[in-house]
Amino acid sequence: MNMWPRSIRLQMICGLVLLEALSIGLYTVVLVRQQMHNVQLHASQRLVYEASSMAIQAREAMIQQRPGWVGLSVTMMGEGPTVAQAKVTDPAGHVLFISPGEPESNPLTAEELAQIPQLHHDEPRIFVFGNDRWEAVRPIYTGTDLRGYAWVEYNKALAQNQMRSIERDTLIFGGIWIGSSTLLVLLIFTSFTRPLRLLHRSTRELMRAPENTSSFPLPVKVHNEVGELMEAFNGMVASIGEQRAGLNDTLSLLDSMLANAPIGLAFFDRNCRFVRVNQVFASLTGVSVNRHLGRTLTDLLPAPVATQLEAAVLRVFIEQEAVRNQEFSGNNDTGGRSWTWLASAYPVLTTPRAVRWVGVIVLDATERKRAEDALRRAEKLAVTGRLAASIAHEINNPLEAITNLLYLLGNFCQLQEPASNYVSMAEYEVRRMTEIAQQTLRFYRQSTSPGRARLAELLDSVLNLYQGRLHALNIQTERRYDPHVELNCFSGEIRQVVANLVGNSIDACQTGGHIVVKARRSRSWRSPDVSGVRFTVADDGCGMDSEVRQHAFEAFYTTKDVTGTGLGLWISLEIIEKHRGEIRVHSRITERGKSSGTVFQFFIPDLPEASVLPGAAPEASGD
């Protein structure tokens, strides 16, 4: 781990402290060594002096035959502060006097005895023995006779105390010196580091919130290089603020255009990864905006479409020219509905010859294509309706002639059984053909003004029209309406609404299903004081889920694939709103213990005069 501080101030202080500590340490070592040398020199001289002094005193006492003075001299020498031990021995090395201690318990050591043969006549000798013990010895002569030796051992503790005192004084001086130097450096650097800290803090705030420049310009209180640096920084921030303001305006404009454009926009890099998309494009793919970024086309789109669109993007990167109006088609994974996109790709240049990204504009042409297909189917249906009306009109005359001939044949030819029965059956079938032709004409010919319509006849005509399909699918029908109920309405349009609902019920039912058609006097759901007729078409078919119910009345929305136009319920809603009515739908898909089915109910007010005005929007709910 790097323990060196990152702050310049702390680095300078630490460096200064380290330098001064090394200098003082070196000075202390030199001083201690010099003092140790001086102490050793003084100790040697003192030992020589003390040993010589005690030898002279002992010689004088021996000459005067006063051995007690020798012991007194040893005792006095042993009391000296620099003497650890003083003693006098005979020429053989036996201790005669010693201070402190007793002669018998303090004999000479082997190192001391080894020094005796090395002594010269009346010359002192200093030697070191044992645990760094210093001792001086000098022979005691009276005339030419060797009477013994004077021994003086140096008090080492005194020298150690002196060295400790020197070290302590040196450390105190060094601490005072380092502290005063550090304080001085701290005061000097504070004048530099305070504006630098302000500059550093302001820089971090600017990095964290570039748009917040409330703390700028920084106050310049020093007139040196740091002050010039702060003034330059203030100028840089002001320049960046001006550039950011212009850039933010441009980005806001581009973001607004990207977000609110009614077309899908996407940008890709050279690896065909999404760089940016808008919400419209995300809605087209069914994936959130954030999940697009960094992913490729093959990750989000069906393989054929992704391959074609990727080829277009790579082509723009290579040729640096736009690719326009390419059509892509596919199916949704959930509903299986088809969709169509119209896409164009263009290069995004950062330099005149470098394509940085490729932008793709996607227009959802699904509804337009469906509208075109629906209009074509509607035109075909209109032509078919006109043709059917023409055919129905043309066959009316032959049918009338056949009816007359059968009447004459049955009443005037005196036919026998079973010929008369055959004639009756032929009359019945001809009347049925005539009724079908008249119903076909009723669907095509729309009255220009409302009138009183007998609902029983209107509903019967619709059910009779679907009788063939009902019989083929073995679907049971239940008719619940009063034959005397009348309603002021456009009968052809109401017949068309009922026909659309019954046709949808037949498509929803399986073989052996059940359909109920009802009509009765009732009142409006929204305004109970408005009376009219409530129509009900119910079946036990497959039912509708919530998504289908939500879009059921939208134009061109269908679940019948190629067999449906998606216009039936939309037209029915327009007719009901034209009659100032309202419609509701309830549907349920098969669940555990519950059957499926759909119920359509619409209310038509019985007004004196039908007013072609917009009505209420449909209300859909599911059971």
Secondary structure, 3 states (H helix, E strand, C coil): CCCCCCCHHHHHHHHHHHHHHHHHHHHHHHHHHHHHHHHHHHHHHHHHHHHHHHHHHHHHHHHCCCHHHHHHHHHHHHCCCCEEEEEEECCCCCEEEEECCCHHHCCCCHHHHHHHHHCCCCCCEEEEECCCEEEEEEEEEECCEEEEEEEEEECHHHHHHHHHHHHHHHHHHHHHHHHHHHHHHHHHHHHHHHHHHHHHHHHHHHHHCCCCCCCCCCCCCCCCHHHHHHHHHHHHHHHHHHHHHHHHHHHHHHHHHHHHCCCEEEEECCCCEEEEECHHHHHHHCCCHHHHECCEHHHHCCHHHHHHHHHHHHHHHHHCCCEEEEEEEEECCCCCCEEEEEEEEEEEEEECCEEEEEEEEEEECHHHHHHHHHHHHHHHHHHHHHHHHHHHHHHHHHHHHHHHHHHHHHHHCCCCCCHHHHHHHHHHHHHHHHHHHHHHHHHHCCCCCCEEEEHHHHHHHHHHHCHHHHHHCCCEEEEEECCCCEEEECHHHHHHHHHHHHHHHHHHCCCCCEEEEEEEEEECCCCCCCEEEEEEEEECCCCCCHHHHHHCCCCCCCCCHHHCCCCHHHHHHHHHHHECCEEEEEEECCECCECCEEEEEEEEECCCCCCCECCCCCEECCC
